[in-house]
């Protein structure tokens, strides 16, 4: 039966609505599963190398799990030591915050006409029952428990995906016809390479960003420069938003510590120049356009990811859309959508210097 074009459009919209609704309501199950699959793709080359040397698959999978745990433990240790040194200034920071708040209240009283007592009353009305110690403690315990449970699930999924990767690949190949098996096998491998290149490349870029931020922030006199540098580098994995927050945090801290306006401007310059270098030099060299997505769709998919899955959706947005584009490229009926998603192709003529530098990151 031939459907009216308007009916087709409504059915497509209904499909998208049901898809995103399903992703939203199943996020508790899908988020750790997605991270487990993504990390497994990154660790598969290490598992294969160990297996070629005669290591049993179960031990190779466990080794990959321990390596990933060691990486995250190192990051947590680094941040915790920086937080410990940062906490030494907490009293001075609290004092400066109170001073700034007092000045802000006086400004509002003089320019807007709202008395100091009225401001106090408005603040109490807004915060009544919301910031009690019990509420804050319950929220913290709930969030911490969720992170621990999800982290444990990610590690389990990581181990299972690496251990049963051959079986999973054979299952996918059994779903297609014999004449399409080679093409589907190539698509699966390319999707895995996208995850590997993106996450490993992003890890290298984080190290580069830490070095640039530490040097720049230290030169202009920002205290706890290493803490803010590591935090900003970690936040950079979140498209657009992460870089913005990474810059705003040290600027706010300099402000509440009573820092000079020139230091705040210096922070903005350090982050701005570093981001320009990162975007136009290091990202093309390290990532090598592995995720060839147009910037507008990176923004759109990042916003959708945040709406559906929150911060995990922001982190997963780019590698997932890169894999989707590879699938679209290899399905004839979906090729127009792959063309729409793709970024303009770069000039293939490269100097020997650029090729040599890119080879360092492969």
C-alpha positions, -999 to 999 in steps of 0.1 A, spaced: 0 0 0 14 34 -10 15 59 18 8 96 14 41 117 17 27 135 48 20 102 64 56 91 57 70 122 73 48 117 104 60 81 107 96 92 104 91 118 131 74 92 153 103 69 148 128 95 159 107 104 189 104 67 200 142 63 193 152 92 215 126 84 242 140 48 243 175 61 246 165 84 274 146 59 295 172 32 290 202 54 298 209 36 330 216 5 311 230 19 278 255 44 292 278 19 310 273 -5 281 284 21 256 314 32 275 324 -5 280 321 -11 242 341 21 235 369 13 259 370 -23 246 376 -10 210 405 11 223 420 -19 242 416 -45 215 449 -38 198 467 -44 232 447 -77 237 456 -89 202 493 -81 207 493 -101 240 475 -130 224 500 -132 195 527 -137 222 509 -167 236 489 -150 264 455 -167 269 426 -145 260 412 -143 295 445 -131 308 448 -106 279 413 -92 287 422 -89 324 455 -72 315 435 -46 294 412 -41 323 441 -35 348 458 -11 323 426 10 321 422 9 359 458 21 363 452 50 339 421 62 357 437 56 391 466 78 380 443 106 369 423 104 402 455 104 422 469 134 403 437 154 407 434 144 444 469 156 452 462 189 434 429 193 453 448 187 485 472 215 477 443 236 465 424 231 498 452 249 517 439 282 503 402 274 510 400 298 539 415 327 519 392 319 490 361 318 513 371 352 527 375 367 493 342 353 481 324 369 511 341 402 503 330 401 467 295 391 477 293 421 501 305 445 474 279 430 450 251 435 476 261 471 482 262 478 445 226 463 441 215 484 471 229 516 457 221 512 420 190 490 420 174 501 452 170 467 469 179 470 505 204 447 521 177 432 544 155 425 514 183 407 496 189 385 526 152 377 527 151 369 490 181 346 493 166 328 523 133 323 504 151 308 474 174 285 494 149 274 521 149 236 524 171 232 494 206 234 508 202 217 541 231 194 551 210 163 549 199 172 513 234 179 501 248 148 518 221 126 504 227 140 469 264 134 472 260 98 484 235 91 456 258 105 429 289 87 443 271 54 445 259 58 409 294 65 397 308 35 415 281 12 402 284 24 366 322 22 368 320 -14 379 296 -22 351 318 -5 325 348 -27 336 326 -59 334 314 -50 299 350 -41 289 362 -76 299 333 -94 282 335 -74 250 372 -82 247 368 -118 256 339 -125 234 348 -101 205 352 -129 179 318 -144 188 302 -110 185 318 -102 152 307 -136 138 272 -129 150 271 -96 131 284 -114 99 258 -141 102 231 -114 99 241 -104 64 243 -122 31 274 -140 19 283 -114 -7 282 -86 19 302 -103 46 335 -88 35 321 -53 33 304 -56 67 337 -69 82 354 -38 68 328 -15 83 331 -32 118 369 -28 117 367 9 106 342 17 134 366 2 159 395 22 144 374 54 148 371 48 185 408 39 189 421 69 169 397 93 186 402 84 222 440 77 219 444 109 200 423 128 225 445 114 252 477 127 235 460 161 230 451 163 267 488 158 276 498 186 251 471 209 265 483 203 301 518 214 291 506 245 273 482 255 301 507 249 329 534 270 312 510 298 303 491 300 336 524 298 356 539 326 336 510 350 344 510 341 381 479 319 385 481 298 417 474 260 415 482 262 377 486 224 375 452 217 390 434 240 366 455 228 336 447 191 343 410 199 349 407 219 317 425 192 297 400 166 310 371 188 303 383 192 267 369 158 258 334 174 260 329 193 227 328 231 229 314 233 264 344 216 281 369 242 267 346 271 279 343 258 314 380 250 315 387 286 309 360 301 331 370 282 363 406 297 366 392 331 357 366 330 385 392 317 409 416 345 401 387 370 405 375 357 439 412 356 451 413 394 444 435 390 414 444 418 390 422 423 359 454 418 338 458 383 352 422 374 342 428 388 307 460 367 307 441 336 315 417 343 286 447 348 263 464 316 274 433 296 267 424 314 235 458 310 220 461 274 231 427 265 217 437 280 183 469 260 182 450 229 193 422 233 167 443 243 137 476 224 143 474 196 169 439 182 162 446 178 124 480 162 131 470 139 160 434 130 151 440 132 113 403 138 105 394 103 116 360 116 127 352 135 95 320 152 107 308 187 98 311 211 128 274 220 127 265 183 132 291 179 160 273 207 178 238 193 171 247 157 182 265 170 213 234 189 223 212 159 217 236 137 236 235 160 266 197 161 265 193 123 263 223 111 284 237 142 301 275 145 304 281 109 292 261 118 261 284 148 254 315 126 257 301 98 235 287 121 209 317 125 185 329 88 183 293 76 180 285 99 151 318 90 135 308 53 135 273 62 123 288 80 93 309 50 84 278 28 84 259 54 62 289 55 38 285 18 32 247 16 28 237 28 -6 203 43 5 220 62 33 249 77 14 232 111 10 230 114 48 267 104 51 275 132 26 254 156 47 272 146 79 307 147 65 330 177 67 346 191 36 376 171 25 409 186 32 435 192 5 453 159 0 486 176 -9 506 178 22 542 188 28 567 163 40 570 180 73 532 176 80 533 140 70 563 133 92 547 150 122 515 131 117 534 98 115 547 105 151 512 101 164 503 69 146 
